[in-house]
């Protein structure tokens, strides 16, 4: 999992749920957002989402720019 993919998931999650999460959480979310084949055998999947104490809108915007995710 790359940092860019984790940040992309953070951005998608913030758009979908209006909550900020850190890239460590984005790594777990990216498995869902990227439709990982590893999840194919499962019908129900739960992802525990942790808080975003170390992230802000400005930081997410910086990462978006850093990883060219526009």
KELO-186338 format. One record per residue (C-alpha): residue in one letter; x, y, z. Coordinates in steps of 0.5 Angstrom, whole numbers, padded with zeros to 4 digits, always signed. Each point is the difference from the previous one (the first is absolute). Layout:
aXYZ ...
***
This chain:
x+0000+0000+0000 x+0003+0007-0002 x-0001+0006+0004 x-0003+0003-0006 x-0006-0005+0000 x-0001+0000+0007 x-0001+0008+0000 x-0004-0001-0006 x-0005-0004+0004 x+0001+0005+0006 x-0003+0005-0005 x-0005-0004-0003 x-0003-0002+0007 x+0000+0007+0002 x-0004+0002-0006 x-0005-0006+0002 x+0000+0001+0007 x+0002+0007+0002 x+0005-0003+0005 x+0008+0001+0000 x+0004-0007+0001 x+0008+0000+0000 x+0003-0004-0006 x+0001-0006+0005 x-0007-0001+0000 x-0001+0002-0008 x+0005-0006-0001 x-0006-0005+0003 x-0005+0004-0004 x+0004+0000-0006 x-0002-0008-0001 x-0007+0002+0000 x+0001+0006-0005 x+0004-0004-0004 x-0004-0006-0001 x+0006-0005+0002 x-0001-0007-0002 x+0002-0002+0007 x-0007+0001+0002 x-0003-0003-0006 x-0002-0007+0004 x-0004+0004+0006 x-0007+0003-0001 x+0000+0004+0007 x+0006+0005+0001 x+0001+0004+0006 x+0006+0006+0001 x+0001+0003+0006 x+0001+0007-0001 x+0005+0004+0005 x+0000+0008+0001 x+0004+0005-0003 x+0003+0003+0005 x+0006+0002-0004 x-0003+0002-0006 x-0003+0006-0003 x-0004+0003-0006 x+0007+0004-0001 x+0004-0006+0001 x-0004-0005-0005 x+0000+0006-0005 x+0007+0000+0000 x+0001-0008-0001 x-0005+0001-0005 x+0005+0004-0004 x+0006-0003+0002 x-0003-0007-0003 x-0003+0004-0006 x-0007-0003+0002 x-0004+0005-0004 
***
